[in-house]
Amino acid sequence: MLEELKDEETVNKVGGRFKLSTLIQKRLVQLNQGSRALVNADTHDKMSIVLKEILQDKIFLNTDNEVERVTELDLDATIAAAESPDLDPSDL
């Protein structure tokens, strides 16, 4: 599971190595304080859980460098924004 840390796609997903390190560290603190895992994991290895959460786009760092969880509403809004509206040339 630690191979994902070497993958440039994973590093770029969160904005670089320093942000990845910060996200992992802050999420590990949350899990150690009793936060619930956001992914199904057959392991008690918290590092593996955090990496799965990152790879599944469940968590990210906000602009204040705090861990944010992606909610279903956020995901729906992102999908809706990405979809282009159907345009009829006669409307132009």
Biopython code that builds the backbone (N, CA, C, O; Angstrom):
import numpy as np
from Bio.PDB.StructureBuilder import StructureBuilder

atoms = [
    (1, "MET", "N", (0.822, -1.199, 0.000)),
    (1, "MET", "CA", (0.000, 0.000, 0.000)),
    (1, "MET", "C", (0.864, 1.260, 0.000)),
    (1, "MET", "O", (0.421, 2.300, -0.488)),
    (2, "LEU", "N", (2.043, 1.196, 0.517)),
    (2, "LEU", "CA", (2.894, 2.380, 0.565)),
    (2, "LEU", "C", (3.458, 2.751, -0.800)),
    (2, "LEU", "O", (4.028, 3.831, -0.956)),
    (3, "GLU", "N", (3.309, 1.884, -1.780)),
    (3, "GLU", "CA", (3.763, 2.191, -3.135)),
    (3, "GLU", "C", (3.007, 3.394, -3.704)),
    (3, "GLU", "O", (3.531, 4.115, -4.553)),
    (4, "GLU", "N", (1.776, 3.608, -3.235)),
    (4, "GLU", "CA", (0.982, 4.740, -3.714)),
    (4, "GLU", "C", (1.650, 6.070, -3.377)),
    (4, "GLU", "O", (1.432, 7.068, -4.064)),
    (5, "LEU", "N", (2.461, 6.085, -2.325)),
    (5, "LEU", "CA", (3.158, 7.316, -1.949)),
    (5, "LEU", "C", (4.189, 7.727, -2.993)),
    (5, "LEU", "O", (4.548, 8.901, -3.086)),
    (6, "LYS", "N", (4.661, 6.776, -3.771)),
    (6, "LYS", "CA", (5.650, 7.046, -4.808)),
    (6, "LYS", "C", (4.993, 7.399, -6.142)),
    (6, "LYS", "O", (5.655, 7.906, -7.047)),
    (7, "ASP", "N", (3.709, 7.135, -6.260)),
    (7, "ASP", "CA", (2.989, 7.374, -7.498)),
    (7, "ASP", "C", (2.723, 8.868, -7.679)),
    (7, "ASP", "O", (2.098, 9.498, -6.826)),
    (8, "GLU", "N", (3.191, 9.425, -8.778)),
    (8, "GLU", "CA", (3.033, 10.867, -9.028)),
    (8, "GLU", "C", (1.563, 11.270, -9.125)),
    (8, "GLU", "O", (1.208, 12.387, -8.749)),
    (9, "GLU", "N", (0.715, 10.390, -9.616)),
    (9, "GLU", "CA", (-0.713, 10.714, -9.716)),
    (9, "GLU", "C", (-1.310, 10.949, -8.329)),
    (9, "GLU", "O", (-2.093, 11.878, -8.131)),
    (10, "THR", "N", (-0.937, 10.106, -7.381)),
    (10, "THR", "CA", (-1.411, 10.276, -6.005)),
    (10, "THR", "C", (-0.867, 11.564, -5.410)),
    (10, "THR", "O", (-1.599, 12.307, -4.757)),
    (11, "VAL", "N", (0.407, 11.830, -5.630)),
    (11, "VAL", "CA", (1.032, 13.044, -5.105)),
    (11, "VAL", "C", (0.364, 14.272, -5.699)),
    (11, "VAL", "O", (0.055, 15.216, -4.971)),
    (12, "ASN", "N", (0.140, 14.278, -6.990)),
    (12, "ASN", "CA", (-0.469, 15.425, -7.660)),
    (12, "ASN", "C", (-1.947, 15.586, -7.305)),
    (12, "ASN", "O", (-2.478, 16.695, -7.350)),
    (13, "LYS", "N", (-2.610, 14.488, -6.953)),
    (13, "LYS", "CA", (-4.033, 14.528, -6.600)),
    (13, "LYS", "C", (-4.287, 15.471, -5.431)),
    (13, "LYS", "O", (-5.306, 16.160, -5.389)),
    (14, "VAL", "N", (-3.360, 15.499, -4.488)),
    (14, "VAL", "CA", (-3.549, 16.331, -3.295)),
    (14, "VAL", "C", (-2.771, 17.636, -3.349)),
    (14, "VAL", "O", (-2.900, 18.468, -2.451)),
    (15, "GLY", "N", (-1.959, 17.830, -4.395)),
    (15, "GLY", "CA", (-1.276, 19.109, -4.550)),
    (15, "GLY", "C", (0.206, 19.096, -4.235)),
    (15, "GLY", "O", (0.808, 20.156, -4.062)),
    (16, "GLY", "N", (0.802, 17.927, -4.157)),
    (16, "GLY", "CA", (2.242, 17.858, -3.928)),
    (16, "GLY", "C", (2.590, 17.011, -2.720)),
    (16, "GLY", "O", (1.728, 16.613, -1.936)),
    (17, "ARG", "N", (3.890, 16.749, -2.597)),
    (17, "ARG", "CA", (4.366, 15.867, -1.521)),
    (17, "ARG", "C", (4.140, 16.453, -0.124)),
    (17, "ARG", "O", (3.809, 15.721, 0.809)),
    (18, "PHE", "N", (4.316, 17.752, 0.018)),
    (18, "PHE", "CA", (4.131, 18.356, 1.338)),
    (18, "PHE", "C", (2.662, 18.313, 1.763)),
    (18, "PHE", "O", (2.359, 18.041, 2.925)),
    (19, "LYS", "N", (1.760, 18.577, 0.832)),
    (19, "LYS", "CA", (0.334, 18.497, 1.164)),
    (19, "LYS", "C", (-0.082, 17.064, 1.435)),
    (19, "LYS", "O", (-0.899, 16.810, 2.320)),
    (20, "LEU", "N", (0.474, 16.123, 0.678)),
    (20, "LEU", "CA", (0.177, 14.710, 0.919)),
    (20, "LEU", "C", (0.628, 14.321, 2.323)),
    (20, "LEU", "O", (-0.110, 13.662, 3.056)),
    (21, "SER", "N", (1.827, 14.725, 2.693)),
    (21, "SER", "CA", (2.352, 14.429, 4.023)),
    (21, "SER", "C", (1.475, 15.048, 5.111)),
    (21, "SER", "O", (1.185, 14.408, 6.121)),
    (22, "THR", "N", (1.060, 16.289, 4.898)),
    (22, "THR", "CA", (0.208, 16.975, 5.874)),
    (22, "THR", "C", (-1.134, 16.286, 5.998)),
    (22, "THR", "O", (-1.631, 16.079, 7.105)),
    (23, "LEU", "N", (-1.725, 15.927, 4.862)),
    (23, "LEU", "CA", (-3.027, 15.252, 4.868)),
    (23, "LEU", "C", (-2.936, 13.919, 5.605)),
    (23, "LEU", "O", (-3.793, 13.605, 6.431)),
    (24, "ILE", "N", (-1.915, 13.146, 5.312)),
    (24, "ILE", "CA", (-1.747, 11.851, 5.976)),
    (24, "ILE", "C", (-1.581, 12.038, 7.474)),
    (24, "ILE", "O", (-2.229, 11.354, 8.265)),
    (25, "GLN", "N", (-0.718, 12.958, 7.863)),
    (25, "GLN", "CA", (-0.447, 13.166, 9.285)),
    (25, "GLN", "C", (-1.705, 13.607, 10.026)),
    (25, "GLN", "O", (-2.008, 13.082, 11.098)),
    (26, "LYS", "N", (-2.431, 14.556, 9.472)),
    (26, "LYS", "CA", (-3.622, 15.072, 10.154)),
    (26, "LYS", "C", (-4.729, 14.028, 10.213)),
    (26, "LYS", "O", (-5.450, 13.942, 11.207)),
    (27, "ARG", "N", (-4.866, 13.235, 9.154)),
    (27, "ARG", "CA", (-5.907, 12.199, 9.157)),
    (27, "ARG", "C", (-5.545, 11.079, 10.130)),
    (27, "ARG", "O", (-6.427, 10.521, 10.783)),
    (28, "LEU", "N", (-4.249, 10.743, 10.232)),
    (28, "LEU", "CA", (-3.834, 9.733, 11.206)),
    (28, "LEU", "C", (-4.151, 10.188, 12.627)),
    (28, "LEU", "O", (-4.572, 9.383, 13.458)),
    (29, "VAL", "N", (-3.951, 11.463, 12.906)),
    (29, "VAL", "CA", (-4.292, 12.000, 14.231)),
    (29, "VAL", "C", (-5.793, 11.825, 14.483)),
    (29, "VAL", "O", (-6.198, 11.404, 15.566)),
    (30, "GLN", "N", (-6.616, 12.150, 13.475)),
    (30, "GLN", "CA", (-8.062, 11.999, 13.627)),
    (30, "GLN", "C", (-8.446, 10.542, 13.909)),
    (30, "GLN", "O", (-9.251, 10.268, 14.799)),
    (31, "LEU", "N", (-7.869, 9.617, 13.149)),
    (31, "LEU", "CA", (-8.175, 8.199, 13.357)),
    (31, "LEU", "C", (-7.707, 7.733, 14.729)),
    (31, "LEU", "O", (-8.400, 6.958, 15.387)),
    (32, "ASN", "N", (-6.548, 8.190, 15.164)),
    (32, "ASN", "CA", (-6.048, 7.815, 16.486)),
    (32, "ASN", "C", (-6.902, 8.383, 17.611)),
    (32, "ASN", "O", (-6.928, 7.836, 18.713)),
    (33, "GLN", "N", (-7.601, 9.481, 17.332)),
    (33, "GLN", "CA", (-8.484, 10.078, 18.335)),
    (33, "GLN", "C", (-9.890, 9.489, 18.273)),
    (33, "GLN", "O", (-10.774, 9.921, 19.013)),
    (34, "GLY", "N", (-10.103, 8.513, 17.402)),
    (34, "GLY", "CA", (-11.383, 7.808, 17.393)),
    (34, "GLY", "C", (-12.280, 8.077, 16.203)),
    (34, "GLY", "O", (-13.399, 7.566, 16.166)),
    (35, "SER", "N", (-11.838, 8.860, 15.227)),
    (35, "SER", "CA", (-12.659, 9.083, 14.036)),
    (35, "SER", "C", (-12.893, 7.766, 13.311)),
    (35, "SER", "O", (-12.064, 6.857, 13.349)),
    (36, "ARG", "N", (-14.022, 7.690, 12.661)),
    (36, "ARG", "CA", (-14.408, 6.496, 11.923)),
    (36, "ARG", "C", (-13.763, 6.511, 10.547)),
    (36, "ARG", "O", (-13.665, 7.564, 9.917)),
    (37, "ALA", "N", (-13.324, 5.355, 10.081)),
    (37, "ALA", "CA", (-12.761, 5.239, 8.734)),
    (37, "ALA", "C", (-13.867, 5.484, 7.708)),
    (37, "ALA", "O", (-15.014, 5.090, 7.922)),
    (38, "LEU", "N", (-13.529, 6.126, 6.608)),
    (38, "LEU", "CA", (-14.495, 6.451, 5.564)),
    (38, "LEU", "C", (-14.507, 5.427, 4.434)),
    (38, "LEU", "O", (-15.236, 5.584, 3.455)),
    (39, "VAL", "N", (-13.709, 4.392, 4.570)),
    (39, "VAL", "CA", (-13.633, 3.322, 3.575)),
    (39, "VAL", "C", (-13.748, 1.977, 4.283)),
    (39, "VAL", "O", (-13.478, 1.859, 5.478)),
    (40, "ASN", "N", (-14.152, 0.979, 3.526)),
    (40, "ASN", "CA", (-14.158, -0.378, 4.063)),
    (40, "ASN", "C", (-12.746, -0.922, 3.980)),
    (40, "ASN", "O", (-12.147, -0.962, 2.905)),
    (41, "ALA", "N", (-12.223, -1.338, 5.108)),
    (41, "ALA", "CA", (-10.856, -1.853, 5.142)),
    (41, "ALA", "C", (-10.814, -3.106, 6.002)),
    (41, "ALA", "O", (-11.390, -3.156, 7.089)),
    (42, "ASP", "N", (-10.131, -4.099, 5.499)),
    (42, "ASP", "CA", (-9.982, -5.349, 6.237)),
    (42, "ASP", "C", (-8.703, -5.333, 7.072)),
    (42, "ASP", "O", (-8.113, -6.380, 7.340)),
    (43, "THR", "N", (-8.288, -4.151, 7.477)),
    (43, "THR", "CA", (-7.041, -4.007, 8.213)),
    (43, "THR", "C", (-7.220, -3.002, 9.343)),
    (43, "THR", "O", (-8.124, -2.167, 9.322)),
    (44, "HIS", "N", (-6.351, -3.105, 10.308)),
    (44, "HIS", "CA", (-6.324, -2.120, 11.392)),
    (44, "HIS", "C", (-5.172, -1.149, 11.197)),
    (44, "HIS", "O", (-4.930, -0.283, 12.038)),
    (45, "ASP", "N", (-4.458, -1.300, 10.076)),
    (45, "ASP", "CA", (-3.342, -0.415, 9.748)),
    (45, "ASP", "C", (-3.902, 0.942, 9.308)),
    (45, "ASP", "O", (-4.454, 1.080, 8.216)),
    (46, "LYS", "N", (-3.747, 1.916, 10.168)),
    (46, "LYS", "CA", (-4.350, 3.227, 9.902)),
    (46, "LYS", "C", (-3.739, 3.917, 8.684)),
    (46, "LYS", "O", (-4.429, 4.662, 7.988)),
    (47, "MET", "N", (-2.471, 3.679, 8.423)),
    (47, "MET", "CA", (-1.832, 4.263, 7.244)),
    (47, "MET", "C", (-2.502, 3.743, 5.970)),
    (47, "MET", "O", (-2.740, 4.512, 5.039)),
    (48, "SER", "N", (-2.800, 2.470, 5.925)),
    (48, "SER", "CA", (-3.490, 1.886, 4.769)),
    (48, "SER", "C", (-4.881, 2.480, 4.619)),
    (48, "SER", "O", (-5.334, 2.732, 3.502)),
    (49, "ILE", "N", (-5.550, 2.702, 5.722)),
    (49, "ILE", "CA", (-6.888, 3.291, 5.688)),
    (49, "ILE", "C", (-6.821, 4.705, 5.118)),
    (49, "ILE", "O", (-7.626, 5.069, 4.260)),
    (50, "VAL", "N", (-5.868, 5.500, 5.591)),
    (50, "VAL", "CA", (-5.724, 6.879, 5.101)),
    (50, "VAL", "C", (-5.429, 6.885, 3.604)),
    (50, "VAL", "O", (-6.018, 7.669, 2.860)),
    (51, "LEU", "N", (-4.533, 6.028, 3.161)),
    (51, "LEU", "CA", (-4.206, 5.979, 1.734)),
    (51, "LEU", "C", (-5.413, 5.578, 0.897)),
    (51, "LEU", "O", (-5.618, 6.116, -0.191)),
    (52, "LYS", "N", (-6.215, 4.636, 1.393)),
    (52, "LYS", "CA", (-7.434, 4.255, 0.673)),
    (52, "LYS", "C", (-8.403, 5.434, 0.612)),
    (52, "LYS", "O", (-9.042, 5.659, -0.415)),
    (53, "GLU", "N", (-8.513, 6.180, 1.699)),
    (53, "GLU", "CA", (-9.404, 7.342, 1.709)),
    (53, "GLU", "C", (-8.951, 8.379, 0.680)),
    (53, "GLU", "O", (-9.780, 8.981, -0.003)),
    (54, "ILE", "N", (-7.652, 8.585, 0.572)),
    (54, "ILE", "CA", (-7.122, 9.541, -0.404)),
    (54, "ILE", "C", (-7.371, 9.045, -1.820)),
    (54, "ILE", "O", (-7.838, 9.800, -2.672)),
    (55, "LEU", "N", (-7.060, 7.778, -2.072)),
    (55, "LEU", "CA", (-7.217, 7.221, -3.415)),
    (55, "LEU", "C", (-8.676, 7.182, -3.855)),
    (55, "LEU", "O", (-8.968, 7.274, -5.047)),
    (56, "GLN", "N", (-9.586, 7.047, -2.904)),
    (56, "GLN", "CA", (-11.014, 7.021, -3.225)),
    (56, "GLN", "C", (-11.649, 8.413, -3.126)),
    (56, "GLN", "O", (-12.873, 8.540, -3.143)),
    (57, "ASP", "N", (-10.823, 9.448, -3.024)),
    (57, "ASP", "CA", (-11.294, 10.834, -2.966)),
    (57, "ASP", "C", (-12.298, 11.077, -1.841)),
    (57, "ASP", "O", (-13.281, 11.794, -2.028)),
    (58, "LYS", "N", (-12.055, 10.492, -0.698)),
    (58, "LYS", "CA", (-12.923, 10.679, 0.464)),
    (58, "LYS", "C", (-12.482, 11.857, 1.323)),
    (58, "LYS", "O", (-13.297, 12.436, 2.040)),
    (59, "ILE", "N", (-11.190, 12.221, 1.261)),
    (59, "ILE", "CA", (-10.671, 13.322, 2.069)),
    (59, "ILE", "C", (-9.755, 14.200, 1.224)),
    (59, "ILE", "O", (-9.205, 13.769, 0.210)),
    (60, "PHE", "N", (-9.609, 15.441, 1.672)),
    (60, "PHE", "CA", (-8.708, 16.388, 1.017)),
    (60, "PHE", "C", (-8.350, 17.477, 2.018)),
    (60, "PHE", "O", (-8.966, 17.578, 3.079)),
    (61, "LEU", "N", (-7.356, 18.290, 1.682)),
    (61, "LEU", "CA", (-7.005, 19.440, 2.511)),
    (61, "LEU", "C", (-7.749, 20.657, 1.995)),
    (61, "LEU", "O", (-7.742, 20.926, 0.794)),
    (62, "ASN", "N", (-8.389, 21.390, 2.886)),
    (62, "ASN", "CA", (-9.047, 22.621, 2.462)),
    (62, "ASN", "C", (-8.025, 23.754, 2.394)),
    (62, "ASN", "O", (-6.832, 23.522, 2.590)),
    (63, "THR", "N", (-8.474, 24.956, 2.122)),
    (63, "THR", "CA", (-7.548, 26.085, 1.957)),
    (63, "THR", "C", (-6.848, 26.474, 3.266)),
    (63, "THR", "O", (-5.837, 27.176, 3.247)),
    (64, "ASP", "N", (-7.389, 26.016, 4.398)),
    (64, "ASP", "CA", (-6.754, 26.269, 5.693)),
    (64, "ASP", "C", (-5.861, 25.110, 6.126)),
    (64, "ASP", "O", (-5.439, 25.043, 7.281)),
    (65, "ASN", "N", (-5.571, 24.189, 5.187)),
    (65, "ASN", "CA", (-4.777, 22.990, 5.459)),
    (65, "ASN", "C", (-5.377, 22.119, 6.542)),
    (65, "ASN", "O", (-4.653, 21.522, 7.340)),
    (66, "GLU", "N", (-6.695, 22.043, 6.572)),
    (66, "GLU", "CA", (-7.404, 21.157, 7.477)),
    (66, "GLU", "C", (-8.036, 20.036, 6.652)),
    (66, "GLU", "O", (-8.389, 20.232, 5.489)),
    (67, "VAL", "N", (-8.172, 18.871, 7.261)),
    (67, "VAL", "CA", (-8.753, 17.720, 6.574)),
    (67, "VAL", "C", (-10.251, 17.942, 6.402)),
    (67, "VAL", "O", (-10.959, 18.256, 7.359)),
    (68, "GLU", "N", (-10.717, 17.776, 5.178)),
    (68, "GLU", "CA", (-12.148, 17.861, 4.872)),
    (68, "GLU", "C", (-12.586, 16.515, 4.319)),
    (68, "GLU", "O", (-11.829, 15.830, 3.632)),
    (69, "ARG", "N", (-13.810, 16.154, 4.630)),
    (69, "ARG", "CA", (-14.394, 14.938, 4.079)),
    (69, "ARG", "C", (-15.284, 15.317, 2.910)),
    (69, "ARG", "O", (-15.990, 16.326, 2.947)),
    (70, "VAL", "N", (-15.241, 14.505, 1.884)),
    (70, "VAL", "CA", (-16.112, 14.720, 0.735)),
    (70, "VAL", "C", (-17.444, 14.070, 1.062)),
    (70, "VAL", "O", (-17.508, 12.872, 1.336)),
    (71, "THR", "N", (-18.503, 14.857, 1.032)),
    (71, "THR", "CA", (-19.828, 14.322, 1.292)),
    (71, "THR", "C", (-20.508, 13.995, -0.027)),
    (71, "THR", "O", (-20.050, 14.408, -1.093)),
    (72, "GLU", "N", (-21.575, 13.271, 0.050)),
    (72, "GLU", "CA", (-22.325, 12.936, -1.163)),
    (72, "GLU", "C", (-22.836, 14.200, -1.843)),
    (72, "GLU", "O", (-22.887, 14.255, -3.072)),
    (73, "LEU", "N", (-23.213, 15.214, -1.072)),
    (73, "LEU", "CA", (-23.687, 16.468, -1.666)),
    (73, "LEU", "C", (-22.574, 17.162, -2.430)),
    (73, "LEU", "O", (-22.803, 17.690, -3.518)),
    (74, "ASP", "N", (-21.353, 17.167, -1.865)),
    (74, "ASP", "CA", (-20.203, 17.751, -2.559)),
    (74, "ASP", "C", (-19.940, 17.014, -3.856)),
    (74, "ASP", "O", (-19.663, 17.623, -4.889)),
    (75, "LEU", "N", (-20.029, 15.692, -3.788)),
    (75, "LEU", "CA", (-19.770, 14.870, -4.958)),
    (75, "LEU", "C", (-20.817, 15.123, -6.029)),
    (75, "LEU", "O", (-20.480, 15.234, -7.208)),
    (76, "ASP", "N", (-22.083, 15.215, -5.639)),
    (76, "ASP", "CA", (-23.155, 15.498, -6.605)),
    (76, "ASP", "C", (-22.964, 16.863, -7.252)),
    (76, "ASP", "O", (-23.179, 17.009, -8.455)),
    (77, "ALA", "N", (-22.563, 17.866, -6.474)),
    (77, "ALA", "CA", (-22.346, 19.207, -7.015)),
    (77, "ALA", "C", (-21.180, 19.219, -7.985)),
    (77, "ALA", "O", (-21.225, 19.906, -9.006)),
    (78, "THR", "N", (-20.137, 18.461, -7.674)),
    (78, "THR", "CA", (-18.978, 18.381, -8.553)),
    (78, "THR", "C", (-19.350, 17.719, -9.871)),
    (78, "THR", "O", (-18.935, 18.170, -10.939)),
    (79, "ILE", "N", (-20.125, 16.658, -9.793)),
    (79, "ILE", "CA", (-20.557, 15.962, -11.001)),
    (79, "ILE", "C", (-21.460, 16.861, -11.828)),
    (79, "ILE", "O", (-21.317, 16.926, -13.049)),
    (80, "ALA", "N", (-22.389, 17.556, -11.181)),
    (80, "ALA", "CA", (-23.303, 18.446, -11.893)),
    (80, "ALA", "C", (-22.544, 19.575, -12.582)),
    (80, "ALA", "O", (-22.882, 19.960, -13.701)),
    (81, "ALA", "N", (-21.524, 20.104, -11.917)),
    (81, "ALA", "CA", (-20.740, 21.191, -12.506)),
    (81, "ALA", "C", (-19.931, 20.697, -13.699)),
    (81, "ALA", "O", (-19.678, 21.454, -14.636)),
    (82, "ALA", "N", (-19.531, 19.449, -13.667)),
    (82, "ALA", "CA", (-18.705, 18.898, -14.741)),
    (82, "ALA", "C", (-19.537, 18.556, -15.969)),
    (82, "ALA", "O", (-19.016, 18.527, -17.084)),
    (83, "GLU", "N", (-20.813, 18.298, -15.772)),
    (83, "GLU", "CA", (-21.672, 17.960, -16.903)),
    (83, "GLU", "C", (-22.009, 19.224, -17.669)),
    (83, "GLU", "O", (-22.370, 20.244, -17.081)),
    (84, "SER", "N", (-21.889, 19.150, -18.966)),
    (84, "SER", "CA", (-22.222, 20.317, -19.769)),
    (84, "SER", "C", (-23.708, 20.290, -20.104)),
    (84, "SER", "O", (-24.273, 19.221, -20.337)),
    (85, "PRO", "N", (-24.334, 21.443, -20.129)),
    (85, "PRO", "CA", (-25.765, 21.484, -20.448)),
    (85, "PRO", "C", (-25.960, 21.202, -21.936)),
    (85, "PRO", "O", (-25.088, 21.467, -22.763)),
    (86, "ASP", "N", (-27.124, 20.660, -22.244)),
    (86, "ASP", "CA", (-27.472, 20.435, -23.640)),
    (86, "ASP", "C", (-27.858, 21.768, -24.264)),
    (86, "ASP", "O", (-28.800, 22.424, -23.819)),
    (87, "LEU", "N", (-27.134, 22.156, -25.281)),
    (87, "LEU", "CA", (-27.390, 23.429, -25.948)),
    (87, "LEU", "C", (-27.999, 23.160, -27.319)),
    (87, "LEU", "O", (-27.560, 22.280, -28.060)),
    (88, "ASP", "N", (-28.992, 23.924, -27.620)),
    (88, "ASP", "CA", (-29.622, 23.851, -28.937)),
    (88, "ASP", "C", (-29.112, 25.051, -29.729)),
    (88, "ASP", "O", (-29.221, 26.184, -29.260)),
    (89, "PRO", "N", (-28.558, 24.828, -30.917)),
    (89, "PRO", "CA", (-28.037, 25.942, -31.711)),
    (89, "PRO", "C", (-29.069, 27.033, -31.994)),
    (89, "PRO", "O", (-28.708, 28.188, -32.219)),
    (90, "SER", "N", (-30.330, 26.673, -31.982)),
    (90, "SER", "CA", (-31.367, 27.686, -32.230)),
    (90, "SER", "C", (-31.538, 28.633, -31.058)),
    (90, "SER", "O", (-32.129, 29.702, -31.210)),
    (91, "ASP", "N", (-31.030, 28.261, -29.892)),
    (91, "ASP", "CA", (-31.104, 29.121, -28.712)),
    (91, "ASP", "C", (-30.070, 30.248, -28.776)),
    (91, "ASP", "O", (-30.173, 31.219, -28.026)),
    (92, "LEU", "N", (-29.097, 30.135, -29.643)),
    (92, "LEU", "CA", (-28.027, 31.127, -29.690)),
    (92, "LEU", "C", (-28.392, 32.340, -30.474)),
    (92, "LEU", "O", (-27.584, 33.260, -30.598)),
]
sb = StructureBuilder()
sb.init_structure("model")
sb.init_model(0)
sb.init_chain("A")
sb.init_seg("    ")
for serial, (resi, resn, name, xyz) in enumerate(atoms, 1):
    if name == "N":
        sb.init_residue(resn, " ", resi, " ")
    sb.init_atom(name, np.array(xyz, "f"), 0.0, 1.0, " ", f" {name:<3s}", serial, name[0])
structure = sb.get_structure()
